[in-house]
Amino acid sequence: MKAGFTGFFLLIPAVMNLPVLLSAPIRKEQVAEIVEWIGPDQGRFDQLFALFARSEPRVAQRAAWPLSYCVILHPELIMPHYKTIVALLNDPEQPAAVKRNILRLMDQAPGIPEKFHGPVMDSCFRILEDPGETIAARAFAIGILNQMTDNYPEILPELKTAVEFILPNASPGVRSRALKILRKGEKRKK
């Protein structure tokens, strides 16, 4: 170890029993271990994704947390599963945590495949306009739609109308993202 090193090393096991680990509540440190263990490995990611997509709600919620961070670090891992995550996003039976983490990975990871742009935009507008949705889901939906306006500037007026409608009762996080949309609309007018 070099002198002056203040970090620590995570000892990552060669094998991780994800079903057992995710059967109980997990902490941030465990999420970091799972993300580190998966790394860029598609097979390991697919194990986590299977738990996310096909498990009982508590396990799916717990799998959603590390899954979103894996995708942010290695966006290519989710590409074979995009059809499934779009379906899960639109499934009313999914827990809020699953939806939130799907939206997080779409918002923060680059590159929603083009063939899913339409369904993702529809889902995000529905989420944004639903007052029963969680604050985080609405904030991520705004972020995704904001990114989509770069490729589809024609949605900006509809997005602007939607954020103006929710702005009076918006939380600080949603308000911040909504104001960015309104500023973007003003810049495009000039």
N, C-alpha and C positions, 0 to 999 in steps of 0.2 A: 504494500500500500504506500502511495506517495505521501510525503510529509505535507501536512496542511489539509489533507483530505477530510472533509467534514460529512460526507454523505454516508449512506449505508447501502448494502447490497441486499436485494430480495433473493431469497433462496427459492427458486421456482422448481417445483417437482417435474419430473419427466412425464408423469401421468397425473391427471387431475380428475377426480370423480365429480363431475359437474352436477349430476342428479342429486347426489348426497349433499354436496356443498350448498346447492340452491334450494334444498328442502327446508332449510332453516333461514331465519333472517340473516342478511349479510351486512358487513360494514364496508366503509370506503376502502380500507386496507385490503379486504378480500377482493373487492372489485378490481383494484390495481393489480393484484396477483393474477386474477383471471385474464385481464387484458394483456398482461406481460406474458403469460403462458400461451395464449393464443397467438400473439404476435401477428405475422403475416400468413400464418398457416391456414389454408382454406379448409382442410379436414377438421381441425380443431374448432374453427369458427362454425362450421356446419353442425358440429355437435351442440354448440351453444344455441345456434339458430333453431335446431330441432326442439330444444327445450322451450325456447321462446315461443315458437309457433304452435306447438302441440301439447303443451303441458297444462295442468290445472292452473287456474288464475294466479295463485300465489307464486308458483314457480315461474310462470311467464313474466310476472312483474319483476321478480328478482333477476331473471335472465336479461330483461330489457335494459337494465342499468349498465352492465359491462358490455352488452351488445352495442349500444350506441357509442360508447367510447372506442370500441374496436373499429367500428366503421369510420369514425372521425380520424383515427390514425391510419387505417388501411381501407379506404373507400372501395377498392376493388373487391373486397370480400363480400359485400352485400349484393353485387350485381346479379348473381344467379338467383337471388331471392326477392328481387324487386316486385314481381307480380304478387308474391305472398304478402309482402309488407303493405302494399297498397290495399289488398283485400282485408288485412287485419286492421288497417287504419279506418276502413269503412264498416267494420263489424261492431255493431252497438253492444255486443256482449263482452268486448275486450275491456279490461280494467283501464282506468285513466292513466296509470303508470306506463302501460304498454303503448297507448296512443301518444303520450308525451314523449317517450323515448324514440318512437318512430319519427315523430316530427322533429325532435332534436337532431337525429342523424341526417334527416333530409335538409335541415336548415344549416347544419355546420359542416357536413361533408360535401365535397364538390361533386357535381355531376349527376343529377337525376336523369336517368336515361330518357331520351326524347320521346319514345313511344308512351311513356307514363306522364308526360307533362300535363295533358288534358285531365286525366283522372285525378292527379295530385292537385291541380289548380281547383277543380270542382270540390274536392275534399277540404282543401284549405279555406275556400270561401264559405263552405257550410260550417266549418268549425269556427271561423271568425265571427260569423253572424249568429251563432247559437249562444245565447247568454248563459246557458247551463254548462257550457264547456269550462274547463279549468283555465286559470290565468296563463299558465305556462303553455298549454296547447294553443291558445289564441295568440300568444306572443310569437311562438315558433311558426304558426300559420302565416302571420304577417311577414315574418322574415323570409319564408319560402316564397310567398307571393311577390315580395319586393324583389327577390332575385329573378323571378320569372318575368318581371317587367322589362328586364334587359333584352330578353328574346321576344317577348310579346308586349310591346308598348301599348297595344290596344286595351289591355286589361287595367291599365293605370287609372282611368276614370272610374271604373267599377270598384277598384280597390280603394281609391280615394273616398268614394261615397260610403263604402262600408266602414272605413276607419273614422270618418266624420260622424257616422251614426253611433259608433260605440265609444267614441272619445269622451263624452260627458261623464260616463260612469266607469271609465277604464282605470285599472290598477296602474301603479307607476311603471311597471315593466311593459305593459301593453301600450300605455300612453307614450312612452319613449319611442317605441317602434312605430306607432301610428304617426307621431309627429315627423319622423324621418320620411314616411310615405308622402305626407302633405308637402314637405319641403322638396321632395323629389318631383312632385307634380308641379310645383311652382317653378323649379329650374327648367323643366321641359317646356313650360309656357314661354319662357324668355328667349 
